[in-house]
């Protein structure tokens, strides 16, 4: 049973990764409009049918995987880097620096993350780059809080005190004695963060603040299909179920990873 709990979500995420990286090399026509095929249901020739403009849903679904993956990858990379840097500085130096950074984090936490991302996307305008920036502005706080809490504990460890007594510089101590010990909790946070980012990107695209037509996104596909739910439900069900499977797979692997890396539970 445990084997299938890992194998199935891993297979889904590997397929997501393959579609994101190799999608442009597949013979896809996500923007090819065929008017006679408008709202055609799934068939043997086209497994997921056609949308309201006669475009193949499967091809657009595969290109939407590329959009969601690169938004998630970009946001996690920026948020992890910025959050780790700020949290380490805050926890290591303490004092007024720590107080100012904590107050800044409290300000960000006072607003619901998705509402702040919507506001930033509305100010910056639609586009995938602006989506990455807006979600990164929201996402760094979680990494910074974890890093700060861990740094406050780790800086009093014996090996850190020994390195300081031997005259090691602060950047060297942080690089070799603090940050490596932060990787496990940060990796778990990043795994769960991916699921939230995929949902947030789909939500922004659903509102028209994400990628713009004719680029494909799971959120925009759901938005375009909501008006045809009664006559062509496959337009909404295909991207909706795909979004569900990807998010569920990420969360399942995150749970297993947390159990594996949590020393207290072993």
Phi and psi in degrees as a GROMACS rama.xvg file:
@    title "Ramachandran Plot"
@    xaxis  label "Phi"
@    yaxis  label "Psi"
@TYPE xy
-62.3018  -34.4355  UNK-2
-61.6114  -43.6967  UNK-3
-72.6896  -27.9362  UNK-4
-65.4657  -23.888  UNK-5
-97.0688  -40.4092  UNK-6
-65.3773  -46.3351  UNK-7
-65.7589  -53.5158  UNK-8
-63.8089  -33.8031  UNK-9
-64.2823  -40.231  UNK-10
-64.166  -40.5577  UNK-11
-63.7521  -43.8796  UNK-12
-71.4699  -33.8404  UNK-13
-65.06  -41.2727  UNK-14
-62.9716  -40.6995  UNK-15
-59.8437  -43.135  UNK-16
-64.8719  -42.8534  UNK-17
-63.3842  -43.651  UNK-18
-64.5189  -37.0438  UNK-19
-69.2655  -39.5342  UNK-20
-85.597  -43.211  UNK-21
-99.9731  1.57227  UNK-22
-52.2548  -45.6606  UNK-23
-63.0345  -19.497  UNK-24
-91.9195  -6.8451  UNK-25
-80.3861  150.155  UNK-26
-76.3274  69.1704  UNK-27
-102.328  150.49  UNK-28
-132.918  67.1143  UNK-29
-67.3964  -21.1815  UNK-30
-110.471  12.1426  UNK-31
-79.7148  112.892  UNK-32
-91.2949  124.122  UNK-33
-122.96  98.9844  UNK-34
-57.5593  -40.4115  UNK-35
-64.1955  -16.6888  UNK-36
-97.9119  11.7661  UNK-37
-58.7835  125.643  UNK-38
62.6412  21.802  UNK-39
-68.55  136.011  UNK-40
-73.5048  170.365  UNK-41
-58.3035  145.899  UNK-42
-149.391  179.395  UNK-43
-67.4991  -30.8812  UNK-44
-79.0181  -31.7327  UNK-45
-137.997  102.363  UNK-46
-58.994  -34.4003  UNK-47
-111.584  9.99683  UNK-48
76.4955  -161.85  UNK-49
-126.795  157.086  UNK-50
-93.6243  -164.291  UNK-51
-72.6324  -10.1127  UNK-52
-110.434  5.86452  UNK-53
81.2337  22.6874  UNK-54
-95.5901  144.291  UNK-55
-67.4149  123.608  UNK-56
-65.6815  -38.1593  UNK-57
-62.1188  -43.4947  UNK-58
-64.0408  -41.5089  UNK-59
-69.8566  -33.7463  UNK-60
-63.9066  -41.5403  UNK-61
-68.3248  -37.4592  UNK-62
-73.2004  -30.3015  UNK-63
-65.401  -29.4466  UNK-64
-61.7872  -37.174  UNK-65
-64.9258  -42.1483  UNK-66
-62.2657  -50.8203  UNK-67
-64.6713  -37.6475  UNK-68
-66.3123  -47.4122  UNK-69
-72.2606  -29.1185  UNK-70
-66.0284  -46.3027  UNK-71
-62.1842  -43.5371  UNK-72
-64.686  -43.9635  UNK-73
-65.725  -43.917  UNK-74
-67.5806  -43.4399  UNK-75
-63.7588  -40.7201  UNK-76
-63.247  -48.6783  UNK-77
-66.3215  -46.9784  UNK-78
-64.2678  -41.7385  UNK-79
-64.7312  -43.743  UNK-80
-66.025  -51.0318  UNK-81
-66.9069  -44.8638  UNK-82
-63.9288  -41.3981  UNK-83
-64.5322  -43.1814  UNK-84
-62.7983  -48.9111  UNK-85
-66.8755  -43.3696  UNK-86
-65.2596  -37.1739  UNK-87
-66.5321  -45.0214  UNK-88
-60.9449  -43.6091  UNK-89
-63.007  -48.0205  UNK-90
-71.1049  -32.4279  UNK-91
-76.8667  -47.8447  UNK-92
-84.655  -32.2912  UNK-93
61.653  -156.084  UNK-94
62.6518  -143.577  UNK-95
-66.9019  -32.3839  UNK-96
-61.4411  -47.4216  UNK-97
-62.9945  -41.1705  UNK-98
-62.4965  -44.5386  UNK-99
-64.8863  -44.4305  UNK-100
-65.5493  -40.9064  UNK-101
-62.6856  -40.1409  UNK-102
-66.1373  -37.8745  UNK-103
-63.2348  -42.9507  UNK-104
-63.4529  -38.2146  UNK-105
-62.3821  -37.1326  UNK-106
-63.5481  -44.8812  UNK-107
-65.3613  -37.7898  UNK-108
-73.0236  -17.2739  UNK-109
-70.7683  -20.6175  UNK-110
-104.61  138.931  UNK-111
-58.2718  131.89  UNK-112
-56.7328  -44.7536  UNK-113
-68.6219  -33.7426  UNK-114
-68.1725  -38.7146  UNK-115
-65.6498  -39.5017  UNK-116
-64.9682  -39.4447  UNK-117
-63.6032  -43.2611  UNK-118
-62.9312  -44.089  UNK-119
-65.9632  -41.6363  UNK-120
-65.2581  -36.7762  UNK-121
-66.2709  -36.2302  UNK-122
-72.8573  -43.6082  UNK-123
-77.5282  -24.8713  UNK-124
97.6853  162.207  UNK-125
-69.7181  159.628  UNK-126
139.628  148.635  UNK-127
-67.1555  -34.2464  UNK-128
-66.2276  -40.7614  UNK-129
-68.6415  -32.5593  UNK-130
-64.6566  -45.1141  UNK-131
-60.4535  -43.6771  UNK-132
-64.8501  -46.0513  UNK-133
-62.8731  -44.3573  UNK-134
-71.5373  -29.4358  UNK-135
-69.1081  -38.7269  UNK-136
-60.0586  -34.3848  UNK-137
-82.3231  -35.3615  UNK-138
-82.0366  -17.8333  UNK-139
-70.8076  -21.5146  UNK-140
-64.0256  -42.4914  UNK-141
-60.8996  -42.6717  UNK-142
-67.5457  -37.7609  UNK-143
-65.8536  -40.1129  UNK-144
-64.2145  -45.037  UNK-145
-64.1625  -44.7348  UNK-146
-63.3472  -42.6509  UNK-147
-61.9114  -47.2985  UNK-148
-62.2252  -41.5378  UNK-149
-69.6657  -38.2668  UNK-150
-66.0123  -38.7956  UNK-151
-58.9159  -33.3722  UNK-152
-82.87  -41.2904  UNK-153
-73.1864  -28.3442  UNK-154
-69.4998  -10.8978  UNK-155
-102.632  5.64748  UNK-156
-69.8602  157.087  UNK-157
-63.1063  -40.2714  UNK-158
-68.8525  -29.5238  UNK-159
-73.0459  -43.0911  UNK-160
-62.9315  -36.3782  UNK-161
-67.1421  -40.0155  UNK-162
-64.4376  -39.3357  UNK-163
-66.714  -39.2314  UNK-164
-65.7878  -29.7652  UNK-165
-82.7066  0.327266  UNK-166
88.6486  16.7582  UNK-167
-67.1501  142.666  UNK-168
-72.7058  159.003  UNK-169
-60.8586  -46.5649  UNK-170
-58.3689  -37.0139  UNK-171
-68.5228  -40.6538  UNK-172
-63.0474  -44.9097  UNK-173
-64.4332  -38.5154  UNK-174
-72.9282  -40.9364  UNK-175
-104.394  -18.7619  UNK-176
-119.979  -18.3624  UNK-177
-109.48  -58.9166  UNK-178
-60.7029  -40.8558  UNK-179
-57.7097  -32.2569  UNK-180
-78.8978  -9.82064  UNK-181
-89.675  -11.0422  UNK-182
-63.6062  -37.793  UNK-183
-63.2086  -54.9509  UNK-184
-65.0805  -33.5802  UNK-185
-68.8294  -36.2504  UNK-186
-65.255  -40.6788  UNK-187
-65.0446  -44.2104  UNK-188
-61.4273  -39.4428  UNK-189
-66.3026  -37.3168  UNK-190
-62.8759  -48.3924  UNK-191
-69.1565  -29.936  UNK-192
-64.3153  -32.8422  UNK-193
-59.5031  -43.9214  UNK-194
-61.1563  -44.1859  UNK-195
-64.7167  -36.912  UNK-196
-69.1346  -40.8081  UNK-197
-60.1936  -43.4624  UNK-198
-66.2815  -42.0314  UNK-199
-64.5306  -41.0326  UNK-200
-63.3501  -42.0153  UNK-201
-64.5654  -38.2173  UNK-202
-65.1096  -43.3165  UNK-203
-65.6094  -40.3445  UNK-204
-66.9574  -34.826  UNK-205
-62.2549  -35.499  UNK-206
-83.6742  -2.62762  UNK-207
85.9768  12.9043  UNK-208
-103.748  1.11624  UNK-209
-99.7045  -137.878  UNK-210
-64.7756  147.453  UNK-211
-104.831  151.75  UNK-212
-56.5172  146.549  UNK-213
-90.0633  9.16784  UNK-214
-59.803  145.434  UNK-215
-95.0222  139.811  UNK-216
-147.395  144.543  UNK-217
-61.2869  -37.3455  UNK-218
-65.4691  -44.6228  UNK-219
-68.8337  -30.9288  UNK-220
-65.7781  -40.5439  UNK-221
-65.0958  -42.2928  UNK-222
-61.4763  -45.0334  UNK-223
-66.1885  -26.2968  UNK-224
-93.321  -8.02514  UNK-225
-63.0243  -29.6392  UNK-226
-77.8613  -5.38262  UNK-227
-123.712  23.2454  UNK-228
-59.0715  -36.1702  UNK-229
-79.6793  -27.2339  UNK-230
-104.581  -25.604  UNK-231
-145.791  69.9812  UNK-232
-64.3444  -18.5238  UNK-233
-65.0519  -22.8343  UNK-234
-66.5325  -33.3322  UNK-235
-92.989  -38.7254  UNK-236
-64.7457  -38.9116  UNK-237
-61.734  -56.4416  UNK-238
-68.5948  -32.1111  UNK-239
-65.5433  -45.9456  UNK-240
-67.8499  -35.9096  UNK-241
-63.2641  -44.6053  UNK-242
-60.5379  -42.9991  UNK-243
-60.9794  -45.2797  UNK-244
-65.4358  -42.4339  UNK-245
-65.669  -47.6055  UNK-246
-64.602  -43.0024  UNK-247
-63.1517  -40.0683  UNK-248
-65.4964  -42.5358  UNK-249
-62.5937  -43.5522  UNK-250
-66.2852  -38.0752  UNK-251
-64.5747  -44.4785  UNK-252
-67.2578  -34.2895  UNK-253
-62.6168  -41.2098  UNK-254
-62.7562  -44.5817  UNK-255
-65.4967  -39.2476  UNK-256
-65.477  -41.0225  UNK-257
-62.2691  -42.6016  UNK-258
-64.6528  -34.9293  UNK-259
-72.2113  -39.5135  UNK-260
-91.1702  -10.4571  UNK-261
-80.8758  106.276  UNK-262
-65.7432  -33.6518  UNK-263
-66.7757  -27.3026  UNK-264
-84.947  -5.86417  UNK-265
